[in-house]
Amino acid sequence: MTKNMSNFDRIIRLTLALVFFTLFFTGTVAGVPANILMVFGVVFAITGTVGNCPLYALFGISTCRVPDPKQ
């Protein structure tokens, strides 16, 4: 599995996952919205940790810096 996410992208996803988990576990958000946040939180945590987003791969997007071929 090749990485298609930059470090900045990964940090944003992991931060959002942490916020979503906090909202869920503190009870700030309840019901169906809480479950939706939890699903997004798990997806963001997994993709942020692995560094690969299946939707990016599907659409041919990569936020990784392309190595300079001159070096």
mmCIF file as gemmi writes it, N, C-alpha and C atoms, coordinates in Angstrom:
data_model
loop_
_atom_site.group_PDB
_atom_site.id
_atom_site.type_symbol
_atom_site.label_atom_id
_atom_site.label_alt_id
_atom_site.label_comp_id
_atom_site.label_asym_id
_atom_site.label_entity_id
_atom_site.label_seq_id
_atom_site.pdbx_PDB_ins_code
_atom_site.Cartn_x
_atom_site.Cartn_y
_atom_site.Cartn_z
_atom_site.occupancy
_atom_site.B_iso_or_equiv
_atom_site.pdbx_formal_charge
_atom_site.auth_seq_id
_atom_site.auth_asym_id
_atom_site.pdbx_PDB_model_num
ATOM 1 N N . MET Axp A 1 ? 0.848 -1.164 0 1 0 ? 1 A 1
ATOM 2 C CA . MET Axp A 1 ? 0 0 0 1 0 ? 1 A 1
ATOM 3 C C . MET Axp A 1 ? 0.901 1.237 0 1 0 ? 1 A 1
ATOM 4 N N . THR Axp A 2 ? 0.818 2.035 -1.043 1 0 ? 2 A 1
ATOM 5 C CA . THR Axp A 2 ? 1.636 3.231 -1.117 1 0 ? 2 A 1
ATOM 6 C C . THR Axp A 2 ? 0.94 4.39 -0.418 1 0 ? 2 A 1
ATOM 7 N N . LYS Axp A 3 ? 1.748 5.255 0.171 1 0 ? 3 A 1
ATOM 8 C CA . LYS Axp A 3 ? 1.193 6.414 0.854 1 0 ? 3 A 1
ATOM 9 C C . LYS Axp A 3 ? 0.727 7.433 -0.179 1 0 ? 3 A 1
ATOM 10 N N . ASN Axp A 4 ? -0.428 8.003 0.056 1 0 ? 4 A 1
ATOM 11 C CA . ASN Axp A 4 ? -0.924 9.05 -0.823 1 0 ? 4 A 1
ATOM 12 C C . ASN Axp A 4 ? -1.388 10.264 -0.015 1 0 ? 4 A 1
ATOM 13 N N . MET Axp A 5 ? -0.918 10.363 1.229 1 0 ? 5 A 1
ATOM 14 C CA . MET Axp A 5 ? -1.274 11.478 2.098 1 0 ? 5 A 1
ATOM 15 C C . MET Axp A 5 ? -0.013 12.125 2.65 1 0 ? 5 A 1
ATOM 16 N N . SER Axp A 6 ? 0.01 13.462 2.643 1 0 ? 6 A 1
ATOM 17 C CA . SER Axp A 6 ? 1.146 14.177 3.213 1 0 ? 6 A 1
ATOM 18 C C . SER Axp A 6 ? 1.062 14.144 4.738 1 0 ? 6 A 1
ATOM 19 N N . ASN Axp A 7 ? 2.147 14.527 5.388 1 0 ? 7 A 1
ATOM 20 C CA . ASN Axp A 7 ? 2.152 14.558 6.849 1 0 ? 7 A 1
ATOM 21 C C . ASN Axp A 7 ? 1.129 15.559 7.372 1 0 ? 7 A 1
ATOM 22 N N . PHE Axp A 8 ? 0.981 16.7 6.69 1 0 ? 8 A 1
ATOM 23 C CA . PHE Axp A 8 ? -0.009 17.685 7.097 1 0 ? 8 A 1
ATOM 24 C C . PHE Axp A 8 ? -1.417 17.096 7.043 1 0 ? 8 A 1
ATOM 25 N N . ASP Axp A 9 ? -1.722 16.389 5.981 1 0 ? 9 A 1
ATOM 26 C CA . ASP Axp A 9 ? -3.024 15.739 5.813 1 0 ? 9 A 1
ATOM 27 C C . ASP Axp A 9 ? -3.252 14.719 6.924 1 0 ? 9 A 1
ATOM 28 N N . ARG Axp A 10 ? -2.226 13.974 7.246 1 0 ? 10 A 1
ATOM 29 C CA . ARG Axp A 10 ? -2.346 12.965 8.299 1 0 ? 10 A 1
ATOM 30 C C . ARG Axp A 10 ? -2.588 13.611 9.661 1 0 ? 10 A 1
ATOM 31 N N . ILE Axp A 11 ? -1.893 14.712 9.946 1 0 ? 11 A 1
ATOM 32 C CA . ILE Axp A 11 ? -2.055 15.406 11.226 1 0 ? 11 A 1
ATOM 33 C C . ILE Axp A 11 ? -3.476 15.953 11.353 1 0 ? 11 A 1
ATOM 34 N N . ILE Axp A 12 ? -3.992 16.532 10.26 1 0 ? 12 A 1
ATOM 35 C CA . ILE Axp A 12 ? -5.363 17.051 10.282 1 0 ? 12 A 1
ATOM 36 C C . ILE Axp A 12 ? -6.355 15.925 10.575 1 0 ? 12 A 1
ATOM 37 N N . ARG Axp A 13 ? -6.194 14.795 9.911 1 0 ? 13 A 1
ATOM 38 C CA . ARG Axp A 13 ? -7.119 13.668 10.12 1 0 ? 13 A 1
ATOM 39 C C . ARG Axp A 13 ? -7.048 13.122 11.54 1 0 ? 13 A 1
ATOM 40 N N . LEU Axp A 14 ? -5.84 12.981 12.074 1 0 ? 14 A 1
ATOM 41 C CA . LEU Axp A 14 ? -5.692 12.466 13.431 1 0 ? 14 A 1
ATOM 42 C C . LEU Axp A 14 ? -6.243 13.449 14.463 1 0 ? 14 A 1
ATOM 43 N N . THR Axp A 15 ? -6.073 14.734 14.203 1 0 ? 15 A 1
ATOM 44 C CA . THR Axp A 15 ? -6.622 15.742 15.098 1 0 ? 15 A 1
ATOM 45 C C . THR Axp A 15 ? -8.155 15.709 15.081 1 0 ? 15 A 1
ATOM 46 N N . LEU Axp A 16 ? -8.733 15.627 13.882 1 0 ? 16 A 1
ATOM 47 C CA . LEU Axp A 16 ? -10.192 15.526 13.786 1 0 ? 16 A 1
ATOM 48 C C . LEU Axp A 16 ? -10.702 14.258 14.465 1 0 ? 16 A 1
ATOM 49 N N . ALA Axp A 17 ? -9.989 13.163 14.299 1 0 ? 17 A 1
ATOM 50 C CA . ALA Axp A 17 ? -10.397 11.916 14.961 1 0 ? 17 A 1
ATOM 51 C C . ALA Axp A 17 ? -10.4 12.093 16.475 1 0 ? 17 A 1
ATOM 52 N N . LEU Axp A 18 ? -9.376 12.749 16.993 1 0 ? 18 A 1
ATOM 53 C CA . LEU Axp A 18 ? -9.301 12.995 18.43 1 0 ? 18 A 1
ATOM 54 C C . LEU Axp A 18 ? -10.46 13.875 18.902 1 0 ? 18 A 1
ATOM 55 N N . VAL Axp A 19 ? -10.783 14.909 18.134 1 0 ? 19 A 1
ATOM 56 C CA . VAL Axp A 19 ? -11.918 15.779 18.477 1 0 ? 19 A 1
ATOM 57 C C . VAL Axp A 19 ? -13.22 14.984 18.446 1 0 ? 19 A 1
ATOM 58 N N . PHE Axp A 20 ? -13.422 14.185 17.414 1 0 ? 20 A 1
ATOM 59 C CA . PHE Axp A 20 ? -14.646 13.388 17.309 1 0 ? 20 A 1
ATOM 60 C C . PHE Axp A 20 ? -14.762 12.396 18.455 1 0 ? 20 A 1
ATOM 61 N N . PHE Axp A 21 ? -13.666 11.73 18.82 1 0 ? 21 A 1
ATOM 62 C CA . PHE Axp A 21 ? -13.697 10.785 19.941 1 0 ? 21 A 1
ATOM 63 C C . PHE Axp A 21 ? -14.021 11.514 21.245 1 0 ? 21 A 1
ATOM 64 N N . THR Axp A 22 ? -13.44 12.692 21.428 1 0 ? 22 A 1
ATOM 65 C CA . THR Axp A 22 ? -13.689 13.472 22.641 1 0 ? 22 A 1
ATOM 66 C C . THR Axp A 22 ? -15.159 13.864 22.736 1 0 ? 22 A 1
ATOM 67 N N . LEU Axp A 23 ? -15.718 14.343 21.629 1 0 ? 23 A 1
ATOM 68 C CA . LEU Axp A 23 ? -17.135 14.713 21.625 1 0 ? 23 A 1
ATOM 69 C C . LEU Axp A 23 ? -18.027 13.513 21.928 1 0 ? 23 A 1
ATOM 70 N N . PHE Axp A 24 ? -17.658 12.358 21.392 1 0 ? 24 A 1
ATOM 71 C CA . PHE Axp A 24 ? -18.458 11.153 21.601 1 0 ? 24 A 1
ATOM 72 C C . PHE Axp A 24 ? -18.384 10.675 23.051 1 0 ? 24 A 1
ATOM 73 N N . PHE Axp A 25 ? -17.155 10.542 23.568 1 0 ? 25 A 1
ATOM 74 C CA . PHE Axp A 25 ? -16.983 9.934 24.887 1 0 ? 25 A 1
ATOM 75 C C . PHE Axp A 25 ? -17.331 10.868 26.04 1 0 ? 25 A 1
ATOM 76 N N . THR Axp A 26 ? -17.344 12.18 25.8 1 0 ? 26 A 1
ATOM 77 C CA . THR Axp A 26 ? -17.77 13.102 26.863 1 0 ? 26 A 1
ATOM 78 C C . THR Axp A 26 ? -19.272 13.301 26.871 1 0 ? 26 A 1
ATOM 79 N N . GLY Axp A 27 ? -19.957 12.79 25.853 1 0 ? 27 A 1
ATOM 80 C CA . GLY Axp A 27 ? -21.408 12.908 25.799 1 0 ? 27 A 1
ATOM 81 C C . GLY Axp A 27 ? -21.882 14.257 25.281 1 0 ? 27 A 1
ATOM 82 N N . THR Axp A 28 ? -20.967 15.044 24.716 1 0 ? 28 A 1
ATOM 83 C CA . THR Axp A 28 ? -21.35 16.345 24.16 1 0 ? 28 A 1
ATOM 84 C C . THR Axp A 28 ? -22.311 16.174 22.994 1 0 ? 28 A 1
ATOM 85 N N . VAL Axp A 29 ? -22.083 15.138 22.207 1 0 ? 29 A 1
ATOM 86 C CA . VAL Axp A 29 ? -22.964 14.814 21.094 1 0 ? 29 A 1
ATOM 87 C C . VAL Axp A 29 ? -23.559 13.441 21.379 1 0 ? 29 A 1
ATOM 88 N N . ALA Axp A 30 ? -24.873 13.302 21.159 1 0 ? 30 A 1
ATOM 89 C CA . ALA Axp A 30 ? -25.532 12.034 21.465 1 0 ? 30 A 1
ATOM 90 C C . ALA Axp A 30 ? -26.415 11.608 20.305 1 0 ? 30 A 1
ATOM 91 N N . GLY Axp A 31 ? -26.802 10.353 20.336 1 0 ? 31 A 1
ATOM 92 C CA . GLY Axp A 31 ? -27.725 9.822 19.334 1 0 ? 31 A 1
ATOM 93 C C . GLY Axp A 31 ? -27.042 9.504 18.014 1 0 ? 31 A 1
ATOM 94 N N . VAL Axp A 32 ? -27.803 9.655 16.933 1 0 ? 32 A 1
ATOM 95 C CA . VAL Axp A 32 ? -27.311 9.332 15.593 1 0 ? 32 A 1
ATOM 96 C C . VAL Axp A 32 ? -26.105 10.192 15.211 1 0 ? 32 A 1
ATOM 97 N N . PRO Axp A 33 ? -26.101 11.508 15.481 1 0 ? 33 A 1
ATOM 98 C CA . PRO Axp A 33 ? -24.914 12.301 15.143 1 0 ? 33 A 1
ATOM 99 C C . PRO Axp A 33 ? -23.647 11.802 15.842 1 0 ? 33 A 1
ATOM 100 N N . ALA Axp A 34 ? -23.807 11.314 17.068 1 0 ? 34 A 1
ATOM 101 C CA . ALA Axp A 34 ? -22.653 10.785 17.788 1 0 ? 34 A 1
ATOM 102 C C . ALA Axp A 34 ? -22.112 9.536 17.104 1 0 ? 34 A 1
ATOM 103 N N . ASN Axp A 35 ? -23.008 8.678 16.63 1 0 ? 35 A 1
ATOM 104 C CA . ASN Axp A 35 ? -22.573 7.471 15.934 1 0 ? 35 A 1
ATOM 105 C C . ASN Axp A 35 ? -21.889 7.809 14.613 1 0 ? 35 A 1
ATOM 106 N N . ILE Axp A 36 ? -22.41 8.807 13.921 1 0 ? 36 A 1
ATOM 107 C CA . ILE Axp A 36 ? -21.794 9.23 12.659 1 0 ? 36 A 1
ATOM 108 C C . ILE Axp A 36 ? -20.404 9.806 12.922 1 0 ? 36 A 1
ATOM 109 N N . LEU Axp A 37 ? -20.271 10.631 13.962 1 0 ? 37 A 1
ATOM 110 C CA . LEU Axp A 37 ? -18.956 11.169 14.317 1 0 ? 37 A 1
ATOM 111 C C . LEU Axp A 37 ? -17.983 10.062 14.674 1 0 ? 37 A 1
ATOM 112 N N . MET Axp A 38 ? -18.47 9.044 15.367 1 0 ? 38 A 1
ATOM 113 C CA . MET Axp A 38 ? -17.605 7.936 15.754 1 0 ? 38 A 1
ATOM 114 C C . MET Axp A 38 ? -17.11 7.185 14.527 1 0 ? 38 A 1
ATOM 115 N N . VAL Axp A 39 ? -17.977 6.961 13.554 1 0 ? 39 A 1
ATOM 116 C CA . VAL Axp A 39 ? -17.566 6.273 12.326 1 0 ? 39 A 1
ATOM 117 C C . VAL Axp A 39 ? -16.513 7.099 11.596 1 0 ? 39 A 1
ATOM 118 N N . PHE Axp A 40 ? -16.776 8.403 11.444 1 0 ? 40 A 1
ATOM 119 C CA . PHE Axp A 40 ? -15.788 9.268 10.801 1 0 ? 40 A 1
ATOM 120 C C . PHE Axp A 40 ? -14.487 9.296 11.591 1 0 ? 40 A 1
ATOM 121 N N . GLY Axp A 41 ? -14.58 9.321 12.907 1 0 ? 41 A 1
ATOM 122 C CA . GLY Axp A 41 ? -13.388 9.314 13.744 1 0 ? 41 A 1
ATOM 123 C C . GLY Axp A 41 ? -12.534 8.072 13.544 1 0 ? 41 A 1
ATOM 124 N N . VAL Axp A 42 ? -13.185 6.917 13.468 1 0 ? 42 A 1
ATOM 125 C CA . VAL Axp A 42 ? -12.453 5.664 13.253 1 0 ? 42 A 1
ATOM 126 C C . VAL Axp A 42 ? -11.804 5.661 11.87 1 0 ? 42 A 1
ATOM 127 N N . VAL Axp A 43 ? -12.543 6.092 10.85 1 0 ? 43 A 1
ATOM 128 C CA . VAL Axp A 43 ? -11.996 6.131 9.492 1 0 ? 43 A 1
ATOM 129 C C . VAL Axp A 43 ? -10.821 7.097 9.418 1 0 ? 43 A 1
ATOM 130 N N . PHE Axp A 44 ? -10.968 8.293 10.004 1 0 ? 44 A 1
ATOM 131 C CA . PHE Axp A 44 ? -9.879 9.265 9.99 1 0 ? 44 A 1
ATOM 132 C C . PHE Axp A 44 ? -8.665 8.757 10.763 1 0 ? 44 A 1
ATOM 133 N N . ALA Axp A 45 ? -8.896 8.078 11.877 1 0 ? 45 A 1
ATOM 134 C CA . ALA Axp A 45 ? -7.781 7.551 12.662 1 0 ? 45 A 1
ATOM 135 C C . ALA Axp A 45 ? -7.019 6.475 11.883 1 0 ? 45 A 1
ATOM 136 N N . ILE Axp A 46 ? -7.745 5.595 11.222 1 0 ? 46 A 1
ATOM 137 C CA . ILE Axp A 46 ? -7.089 4.52 10.46 1 0 ? 46 A 1
ATOM 138 C C . ILE Axp A 46 ? -6.333 5.089 9.267 1 0 ? 46 A 1
ATOM 139 N N . THR Axp A 47 ? -6.991 5.937 8.476 1 0 ? 47 A 1
ATOM 140 C CA . THR Axp A 47 ? -6.317 6.477 7.288 1 0 ? 47 A 1
ATOM 141 C C . THR Axp A 47 ? -5.181 7.401 7.676 1 0 ? 47 A 1
ATOM 142 N N . GLY Axp A 48 ? -5.324 8.148 8.76 1 0 ? 48 A 1
ATOM 143 C CA . GLY Axp A 48 ? -4.249 9.02 9.215 1 0 ? 48 A 1
ATOM 144 C C . GLY Axp A 48 ? -3.05 8.252 9.727 1 0 ? 48 A 1
ATOM 145 N N . THR Axp A 49 ? -3.293 7.134 10.356 1 0 ? 49 A 1
ATOM 146 C CA . THR Axp A 49 ? -2.194 6.31 10.869 1 0 ? 49 A 1
ATOM 147 C C . THR Axp A 49 ? -1.478 5.574 9.741 1 0 ? 49 A 1
ATOM 148 N N . VAL Axp A 50 ? -2.234 5.021 8.822 1 0 ? 50 A 1
ATOM 149 C CA . VAL Axp A 50 ? -1.659 4.241 7.724 1 0 ? 50 A 1
ATOM 150 C C . VAL Axp A 50 ? -1.033 5.143 6.666 1 0 ? 50 A 1
ATOM 151 N N . GLY Axp A 51 ? -1.625 6.311 6.439 1 0 ? 51 A 1
ATOM 152 C CA . GLY Axp A 51 ? -1.11 7.227 5.43 1 0 ? 51 A 1
ATOM 153 C C . GLY Axp A 51 ? -1.646 6.968 4.038 1 0 ? 51 A 1
ATOM 154 N N . ASN Axp A 52 ? -2.71 6.191 3.96 1 0 ? 52 A 1
ATOM 155 C CA . ASN Axp A 52 ? -3.309 5.88 2.667 1 0 ? 52 A 1
ATOM 156 C C . ASN Axp A 52 ? -4.815 6.078 2.763 1 0 ? 52 A 1
ATOM 157 N N . CYS Axp A 53 ? -5.358 6.835 1.809 1 0 ? 53 A 1
ATOM 158 C CA . CYS Axp A 53 ? -6.797 7.07 1.75 1 0 ? 53 A 1
ATOM 159 C C . CYS Axp A 53 ? -7.352 6.377 0.512 1 0 ? 53 A 1
ATOM 160 N N . PRO Axp A 54 ? -8.245 5.413 0.677 1 0 ? 54 A 1
ATOM 161 C CA . PRO Axp A 54 ? -8.812 4.72 -0.479 1 0 ? 54 A 1
ATOM 162 C C . PRO Axp A 54 ? -9.54 5.655 -1.452 1 0 ? 54 A 1
ATOM 163 N N . LEU Axp A 55 ? -10.197 6.69 -0.948 1 0 ? 55 A 1
ATOM 164 C CA . LEU Axp A 55 ? -10.872 7.633 -1.848 1 0 ? 55 A 1
ATOM 165 C C . LEU Axp A 55 ? -9.861 8.42 -2.672 1 0 ? 55 A 1
ATOM 166 N N . TYR Axp A 56 ? -8.736 8.77 -2.08 1 0 ? 56 A 1
ATOM 167 C CA . TYR Axp A 56 ? -7.678 9.44 -2.847 1 0 ? 56 A 1
ATOM 168 C C . TYR Axp A 56 ? -7.202 8.527 -3.972 1 0 ? 56 A 1
ATOM 169 N N . ALA Axp A 57 ? -7 7.261 -3.659 1 0 ? 57 A 1
ATOM 170 C CA . ALA Axp A 57 ? -6.537 6.31 -4.679 1 0 ? 57 A 1
ATOM 171 C C . ALA Axp A 57 ? -7.575 6.147 -5.783 1 0 ? 57 A 1
ATOM 172 N N . LEU Axp A 58 ? -8.848 6.11 -5.415 1 0 ? 58 A 1
ATOM 173 C CA . LEU Axp A 58 ? -9.926 5.947 -6.381 1 0 ? 58 A 1
ATOM 174 C C . LEU Axp A 58 ? -9.966 7.107 -7.378 1 0 ? 58 A 1
ATOM 175 N N . PHE Axp A 59 ? -9.742 8.329 -6.873 1 0 ? 59 A 1
ATOM 176 C CA . PHE Axp A 59 ? -9.799 9.507 -7.73 1 0 ? 59 A 1
ATOM 177 C C . PHE Axp A 59 ? -8.429 9.951 -8.238 1 0 ? 59 A 1
ATOM 178 N N . GLY Axp A 60 ? -7.376 9.204 -7.909 1 0 ? 60 A 1
ATOM 179 C CA . GLY Axp A 60 ? -6.039 9.529 -8.393 1 0 ? 60 A 1
ATOM 180 C C . GLY Axp A 60 ? -5.428 10.748 -7.726 1 0 ? 60 A 1
ATOM 181 N N . ILE Axp A 61 ? -5.81 11.019 -6.5 1 0 ? 61 A 1
ATOM 182 C CA . ILE Axp A 61 ? -5.302 12.18 -5.765 1 0 ? 61 A 1
ATOM 183 C C . ILE Axp A 61 ? -4.164 11.734 -4.857 1 0 ? 61 A 1
ATOM 184 N N . SER Axp A 62 ? -3.15 12.579 -4.74 1 0 ? 62 A 1
ATOM 185 C CA . SER Axp A 62 ? -2.065 12.336 -3.802 1 0 ? 62 A 1
ATOM 186 C C . SER Axp A 62 ? -1.608 13.667 -3.242 1 0 ? 62 A 1
ATOM 187 N N . THR Axp A 63 ? -1.545 13.777 -1.922 1 0 ? 63 A 1
ATOM 188 C CA . THR Axp A 63 ? -1.049 14.994 -1.3 1 0 ? 63 A 1
ATOM 189 C C . THR Axp A 63 ? 0.4 14.836 -0.87 1 0 ? 63 A 1
ATOM 190 N N . CYS Axp A 64 ? 1.002 13.697 -1.188 1 0 ? 64 A 1
ATOM 191 C CA . CYS Axp A 64 ? 2.417 13.479 -0.884 1 0 ? 64 A 1
ATOM 192 C C . CYS Axp A 64 ? 3.273 14.359 -1.781 1 0 ? 64 A 1
ATOM 193 N N . ARG Axp A 65 ? 4.373 14.778 -1.239 1 0 ? 65 A 1
ATOM 194 C CA . ARG Axp A 65 ? 5.319 15.54 -2.019 1 0 ? 65 A 1
ATOM 195 C C . ARG Axp A 65 ? 6.019 14.604 -2.99 1 0 ? 65 A 1
ATOM 196 N N . VAL Axp A 66 ? 6.066 14.997 -4.24 1 0 ? 66 A 1
ATOM 197 C CA . VAL Axp A 66 ? 6.711 14.188 -5.272 1 0 ? 66 A 1
ATOM 198 C C . VAL Axp A 66 ? 8.212 14.408 -5.173 1 0 ? 66 A 1
ATOM 199 N N . PRO Axp A 67 ? 9.006 13.315 -5.076 1 0 ? 67 A 1
ATOM 200 C CA . PRO Axp A 67 ? 10.46 13.492 -4.974 1 0 ? 67 A 1
ATOM 201 C C . PRO Axp A 67 ? 11.024 14.126 -6.255 1 0 ? 67 A 1
ATOM 202 N N . ASP Axp A 68 ? 12.016 14.987 -6.079 1 0 ? 68 A 1
ATOM 203 C CA . ASP Axp A 68 ? 12.646 15.673 -7.194 1 0 ? 68 A 1
ATOM 204 C C . ASP Axp A 68 ? 13.51 14.671 -7.956 1 0 ? 68 A 1
ATOM 205 N N . PRO Axp A 69 ? 13.264 14.46 -9.264 1 0 ? 69 A 1
ATOM 206 C CA . PRO Axp A 69 ? 14.05 13.469 -10.013 1 0 ? 69 A 1
ATOM 207 C C . PRO Axp A 69 ? 15.505 13.894 -10.227 1 0 ? 69 A 1
ATOM 208 N N . LYS Axp A 70 ? 15.839 15.17 -9.989 1 0 ? 70 A 1
ATOM 209 C CA . LYS Axp A 70 ? 17.214 15.651 -10.172 1 0 ? 70 A 1
ATOM 210 C C . LYS Axp A 70 ? 18.119 15.209 -9.04 1 0 ? 70 A 1
ATOM 211 N N . GLN Axp A 71 ? 17.542 14.837 -7.906 1 0 ? 71 A 1
ATOM 212 C CA . GLN Axp A 71 ? 18.359 14.454 -6.751 1 0 ? 71 A 1
ATOM 213 C C . GLN Axp A 71 ? 18.585 12.981 -6.706 1 0 ? 71 A 1
